[in-house]
Amino acid sequence: PVYYILVEFYPKGLRAGGVDPLALLTLLQHEMGYQCFDLRCTGSKRGARTLDEFVRSYPAVTANEFGSWTDLLCTRFDLL
């Protein structure tokens, strides 16, 4: 079994590859049973949010050309 998944969550890159960022999170959480944690979580980004709120917190357009991204650690607690 896969206990942990470490994934870079990069909405701009996901969209460029034809993947909806919200659909990826929905797949991980609701269909595969993983709970994901934002490893870059600081300041006002802390706390529980809906998946849609989380995606909006990493906009594709920022001060740099690459957009925003973070790393997610997703785990299946029922397998531990």
N, C-alpha and C positions, 0 to 999 in steps of 0.2 A: 504493500500500500504506500501511497505518497502522503507523508505526514505534513510536509511543508512545501510551499511554492514561493519562490522569491521572484518577483516580476517587476520590471520597470514599467510604471504606468505613465505613458506619454501620449495624451489624447491627440495631439497634432500628428504624430507618427502613426498612431492607430488608424486615424481617419484617412491618411494618405495611403495606407495599405488596405483600405476598404472595410475596416472594422469599426463598429460603433463602440466607443469607450464604455458607455452605459451597458451595452449588451455583454461586453466582456465581464464586467463586475457582476451582472445578473447571473451569468453562466457560473462564475466561480462561487458565488454565495448561494443562490437559490437552487441551481441544478446540480452542482457538485458538492455542496455542503461545507465549503470553506468559509472561515471568518478571516477577513483581511484587515491588516493594521498598516497605517501610513507610517513608514519609518522616518519620514522627515517632519512629522507632526510637531509644530512649535506654536507657541503663542495662541492666537485666536483660532487656529485650526484644530485645536483639541476638542474632544467630546464627540458624542454620537451625532451622526448626520445621516440623512437618507443618501442612497447611492447617487441620485440626481444632484443633490447639494454637493457631494464630494466631487463629482465630475466638473461641476461649475467652478469649483475652487482651483482647478488647474486649467486655465484658459489656454487656447491655442495661440492667442496673440498676446504678447507681453512686450517688455522693453527690448527683448532680443528677438531675433528671427526664428528661434527654435520653439518658442512657446514654453509652457510650464510642464514639469514632470516631477515624479517622485518614485520612490521604491516602495513596494508593498510586500509584506510578509503575510502569506495566507496559510492558515493551518486548519486541519480537521481535528478538533478536540476529541471527537468521538473515537478516533483511531489511537489516541495516546494512551 
